[in-house]
Structure formats: structure tokens, C-alpha cells
Amino acid sequence: MNMLKERSETILDEIEKRKVVPIPRWHFLFRQAGFWLLATFSVLTGSISMATAIYVFIDNDFITDKDYINWTCNIKMDTLRSHSYWLLFIT
């Protein structure tokens, strides 16, 4: 019991020596509110950016449907061709 009392006295002396002051609750509340405000702003900005990107890439008239199908087929064939070359090279 005496040891606990000595320990608590040394802690209280250290607090007085360093002049430690407790942080008010509103500091933590403002920090938490600021975090959630920034998180909400980040999600909203990201969703607007994603919606804009989808609109730009999907709803454009630069490539017609026929050109898009040919373009994707060419990419698939090029990919398939390059993979088959690697398989032949490895074996």
C-alpha cells in the first residue's frame, strides 16, 4: 500500500513540475468533426470525379460502335498473339 502511495505522489510531483494541463474535450470533438468533414468531402469529390470520367469515356462520339468493336478485337488478337509467341518461346 505504501508503494502505491509513493508512486502516486511521484506522478503528481512530475505533473506539477512539468505543468501538465488537461486537454479540453472540445479539442477532441473539433478534431473528430474535422476528420469526418474531410472524409465526406473526399468521398464527394471522388464520386464526382469518377462520374465525370465515366461520362467522358462512355458518352463520347469519337469512336463509333463499329470502330470500337474492331479496336477491341484487334487488342484481343494482339494479346493472344503475343501470349502464343511467349508460349512457343518457352517450350
Secondary structure as GFF3:
##gff-version 3
##sequence-region A 1 91
A	DSSP	alpha_helix	2	18	.	.	.	ID=ss1
A	DSSP	alpha_helix	25	58	.	.	.	ID=ss2
A	DSSP	alpha_helix	65	90	.	.	.	ID=ss3
###
